[in-house]
């Protein structure tokens, strides 16, 4: 299991301070949710965690590895932030096999992984042999990206707004898939979502970002869960 550590992390875009997190430790096997209004810094944090942008100061450690200096973390990390993570001129099956081969998965293992995710993606995605990713609906594109992130059973999983564009049935299936995945793999999971119900059901800890800084860091275990959702709803209702 992998620990994620943040040390004096700063990200500036010109004069704008987009993120400032002096310290954050996400325990091995923890499922941590990030919430916050648009512009709070959630996606910026994920992009720093995945070495997609360089920090202005500080660092993110994945398994004690500085992600900006050591690429070994990529072998055990699955992620989906947006459509730029996909190769949209491939069919879904071509893309799944491309991703699987990148992680060293044999064809049989890729096939078994896709069967596990069939309740989420459905036959429309898995049986459309000639339809390119770019020709699917936003919801189906979202499903393709999420499955590609999870199919290798990564030790670290990062998903930015995974419930966006999904219909109610797909949201329920995704929640079940994530719960099952976490229970079986003990992976360290980071999820952002505007859906407070989803995030409080899935995550044992929630970090609330406001203007690039941690405003709250709360547990959602059996002792605290009953009051976490009302507290979050009250926070956002206040216009904070």
Secondary structure, DSSP 4 states (H G I P E B T S, - for coil): ---EEEEEEEEEETTEEEEEEEEEEE-TT-EEEEE-STTSSHHHHHHHHTTSS--SEEEEEETTEETTT-GGGGGGEEEE-SGGGS-TTSBHHHHHHHHHHHTT--HHHHHHHHHHTHHHHHHHHHS-TT-BGGGS-HHHHHHHHHHHHHTT--SEEEEESTTTT--HHHHHHHHHHHHHHHHHH--EEEEE-S-HHHHHHH-SEEEEEETTEEEEEEE-STTTHHHHHHHHHHHHHTT-
